[in-house]
């Protein structure tokens, strides 16, 4: 029996971002390609959200583990920059998961990330846009820290890229 790309993508739903465990790599947009070669070999392409992402090795191994668990022995998981990752690749389901987790999702943009997009974020606690960025340097490269002037909460935003 031959597996389909759709079936493999479905299996990969269980691979979560180790830093945001409510978000699958599919919904994060990190899985940028799945190919099934004529020989049956499965090749999965992954693009990190940021160059040097410390979680990439863990995510790559998790993909290998899921493929192996589902009987795919002939496999290759590649970290590639052929498809440039940007925050627009985060699915609507992923954006909701980020907000439910307490992280403001990045706003969608037209591939121009100006200072207003970076500085403003909607509060994941109360939904207000009356927020300000405290620092662009969060606990990881992909997050910034903001403060909501309405509810008084400090929160993180997944940076728009």
Phi and psi in degrees as a GROMACS rama.xvg file:
@    title "Ramachandran Plot"
@    xaxis  label "Phi"
@    yaxis  label "Psi"
@TYPE xy
-97.491  135.366  UNK-2
-83.2038  154.865  UNK-3
-103.703  160.145  UNK-4
-58.7542  -40.9966  UNK-5
-62.8299  -41.2065  UNK-6
-64.6944  -42.677  UNK-7
-65.0554  -42.7501  UNK-8
-60.5435  -39.1484  UNK-9
-62.472  -44.238  UNK-10
-57.998  -39.1823  UNK-11
-71.236  -7.82352  UNK-12
-59.517  -27.2245  UNK-13
-79.6078  -9.3711  UNK-14
-85.096  114.21  UNK-15
-104.123  154.91  UNK-16
-66.1559  125.283  UNK-17
-63.3767  -23.606  UNK-18
-90.398  -20.3586  UNK-19
-134.748  79.0189  UNK-20
-66.939  -1.61913  UNK-21
-93.6341  -0.011442  UNK-22
-118.519  120.072  UNK-23
-76.3262  156.824  UNK-24
-63.6379  -29.9572  UNK-25
-61.0306  -50.6123  UNK-26
-69.5098  -26.904  UNK-27
-75.0837  -18.7374  UNK-28
84.4636  13.5803  UNK-29
-78.3084  -30.485  UNK-30
-79.6235  104.091  UNK-31
-104.452  0.179655  UNK-32
-174.321  142.905  UNK-33
-135.692  124.274  UNK-34
-127.088  141.986  UNK-35
-114.123  111.555  UNK-36
-75.3984  163.627  UNK-37
-54.4576  -32.6919  UNK-38
-73.8677  -10.6998  UNK-39
98.2299  -9.60733  UNK-40
-62.9432  136.792  UNK-41
-102.554  127.246  UNK-42
-117.949  123.292  UNK-43
-113.606  125.429  UNK-44
-99.1585  136.236  UNK-45
-127.171  138.469  UNK-46
-121.542  121.998  UNK-47
-67.6426  153.987  UNK-48
-68.6789  -33.2007  UNK-49
-138.685  140.984  UNK-50
-59.2305  133.33  UNK-51
82.5271  16.2091  UNK-52
-55.3239  121.696  UNK-53
-68.6642  -14.7812  UNK-54
-91.0071  -3.90621  UNK-55
-59.2567  -44.3064  UNK-56
-62.7446  -40.1544  UNK-57
-65.6118  -44.9336  UNK-58
-63.7416  -41.5361  UNK-59
-60.9177  -45.4224  UNK-60
-64.7615  -37.634  UNK-61
-62.6688  -38.313  UNK-62
-64.8933  -45.094  UNK-63
-57.2254  -45.5042  UNK-64
-62.1129  -41.8273  UNK-65
-66.831  -43.191  UNK-66
-62.0108  -45.1898  UNK-67
-62.7787  -44.1737  UNK-68
-58.7567  -31.1315  UNK-69
-96.1668  17.3502  UNK-70
85.5976  11.1336  UNK-71
-93.1716  100.78  UNK-72
-90.4407  -36.3433  UNK-73
-90.3956  99.3642  UNK-74
-147.514  158.411  UNK-75
-147.145  130.53  UNK-76
-114.371  118.321  UNK-77
-112.821  135.779  UNK-78
-92.4324  119.475  UNK-79
-138.327  155.719  UNK-80
-115.948  18.918  UNK-81
-58.6951  -43.6736  UNK-82
-100.153  119.657  UNK-83
-76.6415  124.322  UNK-84
-74.3919  141.996  UNK-85
-146.035  161.257  UNK-86
-67.8212  -13.4504  UNK-87
-67.7095  -17.1067  UNK-88
-75.1258  -12.3907  UNK-89
-69.276  126.196  UNK-90
-69.823  164.431  UNK-91
-60.4524  -40.2109  UNK-92
-61.1583  -40.371  UNK-93
-66.3857  -39.2831  UNK-94
-63.0494  -40.5773  UNK-95
-66.0162  -41.5993  UNK-96
-61.8637  -39.7589  UNK-97
-61.111  -48.8575  UNK-98
-62.5626  -42.6206  UNK-99
-64.0827  -28.2498  UNK-100
-79.3848  -13.7586  UNK-101
100.62  8.29164  UNK-102
-105.967  128.78  UNK-103
-68.7006  126.533  UNK-104
-71.193  152.073  UNK-105
-70.8668  144.994  UNK-106
-69.9666  149.649  UNK-107
-71.4161  149.663  UNK-108
-145.782  171.996  UNK-109
-96.2248  32.0466  UNK-110
75.1685  10.7846  UNK-111
-117.811  111.083  UNK-112
-101.909  97.6281  UNK-113
-93.6223  177.001  UNK-114
-62.2249  -33.9427  UNK-115
-63.5564  -40.2069  UNK-116
-64.8066  -38.6958  UNK-117
-72.6008  -39.8508  UNK-118
-78.5117  -29.6239  UNK-119
-102.382  143.272  UNK-120
-149.501  149.274  UNK-121
-83.3231  133.913  UNK-122
-66.4045  125.437  UNK-123
-73.4247  -11.1542  UNK-124
-88.7754  -44.1381  UNK-125
-121.651  -8.91798  UNK-126
85.1941  0.427109  UNK-127
-69.8704  147.856  UNK-128
-98.1271  3.24091  UNK-129
-83.6334  70.1404  UNK-130
-129.459  165.013  UNK-131
-143.911  151.105  UNK-132
-83.2045  128.419  UNK-133
-80.7953  -45.1832  UNK-134
-157.356  142.752  UNK-135
-76.9599  -3.77574  UNK-136
-104.974  98.8711  UNK-137
-93.5396  -166.352  UNK-138
-68.4826  -18.788  UNK-139
-135.57  165.427  UNK-140
-59.9221  -26.2554  UNK-141
-91.6959  8.55786  UNK-142
-129.819  149.288  UNK-143
-123.609  165.238  UNK-144
-114.494  130.839  UNK-145
-127.994  166.18  UNK-146
-130.088  137.303  UNK-147
-95.6883  124.353  UNK-148
-78.8138  -14.7027  UNK-149
-84.7901  -56.1267  UNK-150
-95.8329  -9.67077  UNK-151
82.4572  2.82272  UNK-152
-82.9447  145.373  UNK-153
-96.2497  140.228  UNK-154
-148.194  166.449  UNK-155
-103.578  150.701  UNK-156
-121.294  138.124  UNK-157
-71.5495  120.014  UNK-158
-64.1862  139.997  UNK-159
-74.8396  135.99  UNK-160
